[in-house]
């Protein structure tokens, strides 16, 4: 009575931290029931497809986890740390930084841009392009 892995994906439960990471949200800002429970893959898919009000608000206003903050600012997570940003930021915080970028943010954006260009150059060379 073996069942294939494809037959059981919906029964797989993930920890709240894993689900929050997949949703791109900051776990401590989620409702208590989300933090204390577990989420199946089907439930995660449903949250993605039909997000409840709390999830929409959290995605829109934050606070946001570091990967989201870094992406919205156009820097790496390490660049955030070098800039002294170690805590989650709200959308308003991110907008303030983008509106009047401090010197560290300007420098980190340039560094990040160069890193991405180099990664693309290497990938192109591996694909046989020049």
The 8 nearest C-alpha neighbors of each residue, nearest first, counted from 0:
[[1, 2, 3, 6, 4, 7, 5, 10],
 [2, 0, 3, 4, 6, 7, 5, 8],
 [1, 3, 6, 0, 4, 7, 5, 8],
 [2, 4, 5, 6, 1, 7, 8, 0],
 [5, 3, 6, 7, 2, 8, 1, 11],
 [6, 4, 3, 7, 8, 2, 9, 10],
 [5, 7, 3, 4, 8, 2, 9, 10],
 [8, 6, 4, 10, 5, 9, 11, 3],
 [9, 7, 11, 10, 5, 6, 40, 4],
 [8, 10, 40, 41, 11, 7, 39, 12],
 [11, 9, 8, 7, 39, 12, 40, 41],
 [12, 10, 8, 9, 39, 40, 13, 7],
 [13, 11, 39, 38, 37, 10, 14, 40],
 [14, 12, 38, 37, 17, 39, 18, 15],
 [13, 15, 37, 17, 16, 18, 38, 12],
 [14, 16, 18, 17, 34, 37, 19, 13],
 [17, 15, 19, 14, 18, 20, 26, 34],
 [18, 16, 20, 14, 19, 15, 13, 21],
 [17, 19, 15, 21, 20, 16, 22, 14],
 [20, 18, 22, 16, 24, 17, 21, 26],
 [19, 21, 23, 17, 22, 18, 16, 24],
 [20, 22, 18, 19, 23, 17, 24, 43],
 [23, 21, 19, 20, 24, 18, 47, 43],
 [24, 22, 20, 21, 19, 67, 25, 64],
 [23, 25, 19, 22, 63, 64, 26, 20],
 [24, 26, 64, 63, 28, 27, 62, 19],
 [25, 27, 29, 28, 19, 24, 16, 34],
 [28, 26, 29, 25, 34, 30, 31, 24],
 [29, 27, 26, 25, 30, 62, 57, 24],
 [28, 30, 26, 27, 33, 31, 34, 25],
 [31, 29, 33, 32, 34, 28, 53, 27],
 [30, 32, 34, 33, 35, 29, 27, 36],
 [33, 31, 35, 34, 30, 36, 29, 37],
 [32, 34, 36, 31, 30, 35, 29, 15],
 [35, 33, 31, 32, 15, 36, 30, 29],
 [34, 36, 32, 33, 31, 37, 15, 14],
 [37, 35, 33, 34, 32, 15, 38, 14],
 [36, 38, 14, 15, 13, 12, 39, 35],
 [37, 39, 12, 13, 42, 43, 40, 18],
 [40, 38, 12, 42, 41, 11, 9, 10],
 [39, 41, 43, 9, 42, 44, 11, 8],
 [40, 42, 44, 9, 39, 43, 45, 8],
 [41, 43, 45, 39, 44, 40, 38, 46],
 [44, 42, 40, 46, 45, 41, 39, 47],
 [45, 43, 41, 47, 42, 46, 48, 40],
 [44, 46, 48, 42, 47, 43, 49, 41],
 [47, 45, 50, 43, 49, 44, 48, 42],
 [48, 46, 44, 45, 50, 49, 43, 22],
 [47, 49, 45, 46, 44, 50, 43, 51],
 [48, 50, 46, 45, 47, 51, 44, 52],
 [51, 49, 46, 47, 54, 55, 48, 52],
 [52, 50, 54, 53, 55, 49, 46, 56],
 [51, 53, 55, 54, 56, 50, 57, 49],
 [54, 52, 56, 51, 55, 57, 29, 30],
 [55, 53, 57, 56, 51, 52, 50, 58],
 [54, 56, 52, 58, 57, 53, 59, 50],
 [57, 55, 59, 53, 54, 58, 60, 52],
 [56, 58, 61, 54, 60, 59, 55, 53],
 [59, 57, 55, 56, 61, 60, 54, 24],
 [58, 60, 56, 57, 55, 61, 90, 54],
 [61, 59, 90, 57, 56, 89, 58, 62],
 [62, 60, 89, 63, 57, 90, 58, 59],
 [61, 63, 89, 88, 87, 60, 25, 57],
 [62, 64, 61, 87, 25, 88, 24, 89],
 [65, 63, 25, 87, 67, 66, 24, 68],
 [64, 66, 68, 67, 69, 87, 76, 63],
 [67, 65, 69, 68, 64, 70, 76, 23],
 [68, 66, 70, 65, 69, 64, 63, 71],
 [69, 67, 65, 71, 70, 66, 72, 63],
 [70, 68, 74, 66, 72, 67, 75, 71],
 [71, 69, 73, 67, 72, 68, 66, 74],
 [70, 72, 68, 69, 73, 67, 93, 74],
 [71, 73, 69, 70, 74, 68, 97, 93],
 [74, 72, 70, 71, 108, 69, 75, 111],
 [75, 73, 69, 108, 111, 72, 78, 107],
 [76, 74, 78, 77, 69, 111, 79, 73],
 [75, 77, 79, 78, 69, 66, 65, 80],
 [78, 76, 80, 75, 79, 81, 74, 82],
 [79, 77, 75, 81, 76, 80, 107, 74],
 [80, 78, 82, 84, 76, 77, 81, 83],
 [79, 81, 83, 77, 84, 82, 78, 85],
 [82, 80, 78, 83, 79, 77, 84, 103],
 [83, 81, 79, 80, 84, 103, 78, 104],
 [82, 84, 80, 81, 85, 79, 78, 86],
 [85, 83, 79, 80, 82, 86, 81, 87],
 [84, 86, 80, 83, 87, 79, 65, 82],
 [85, 87, 84, 88, 65, 64, 83, 63],
 [88, 86, 64, 63, 62, 65, 85, 89],
 [89, 87, 62, 63, 92, 86, 93, 90],
 [88, 90, 62, 61, 92, 91, 60, 63],
 [89, 91, 60, 93, 92, 61, 94, 88],
 [90, 92, 94, 89, 93, 95, 60, 88],
 [93, 91, 89, 95, 90, 94, 88, 96],
 [94, 92, 90, 96, 95, 91, 97, 89],
 [93, 95, 91, 97, 96, 92, 98, 90],
 [96, 94, 98, 92, 93, 97, 91, 99],
 [95, 97, 100, 93, 99, 94, 98, 92],
 [98, 96, 94, 100, 95, 99, 93, 72],
 [97, 99, 95, 96, 94, 100, 93, 101],
 [98, 100, 96, 97, 95, 101, 94, 102],
 [101, 99, 96, 97, 104, 98, 105, 102],
 [100, 102, 104, 103, 99, 105, 96, 97],
 [103, 101, 105, 104, 106, 100, 107, 82],
 [102, 104, 106, 101, 105, 82, 107, 100],
 [105, 103, 107, 106, 101, 102, 100, 108],
 [104, 106, 102, 108, 103, 107, 100, 109],
 [107, 105, 103, 109, 104, 108, 102, 110],
 [106, 108, 110, 104, 109, 105, 78, 74],
 [109, 107, 111, 74, 105, 110, 106, 73],
 [110, 108, 112, 106, 107, 111, 113, 105],
 [109, 111, 107, 113, 108, 112, 106, 114],
 [110, 112, 108, 114, 113, 109, 74, 107],
 [111, 113, 109, 115, 110, 114, 108, 116],
 [114, 112, 116, 110, 111, 115, 117, 109],
 [113, 115, 111, 117, 116, 112, 118, 110],
 [114, 116, 118, 112, 117, 113, 119, 111],
 [117, 115, 113, 119, 114, 118, 120, 112],
 [118, 116, 120, 114, 119, 115, 113, 121],
 [117, 119, 115, 121, 120, 116, 122, 114],
 [118, 120, 122, 116, 117, 121, 123, 115],
 [121, 119, 117, 123, 118, 122, 116, 124],
 [120, 122, 124, 118, 119, 123, 117, 125],
 [121, 123, 119, 125, 124, 120, 118, 126],
 [124, 122, 126, 128, 120, 125, 121, 119],
 [123, 125, 127, 121, 128, 126, 122, 129],
 [126, 124, 122, 127, 123, 121, 128, 120],
 [127, 125, 123, 124, 128, 122, 121, 129],
 [128, 126, 124, 125, 123, 129, 122, 121],
 [129, 127, 123, 124, 126, 125, 122, 120],
 [128, 124, 123, 127, 120, 126, 125, 121]]
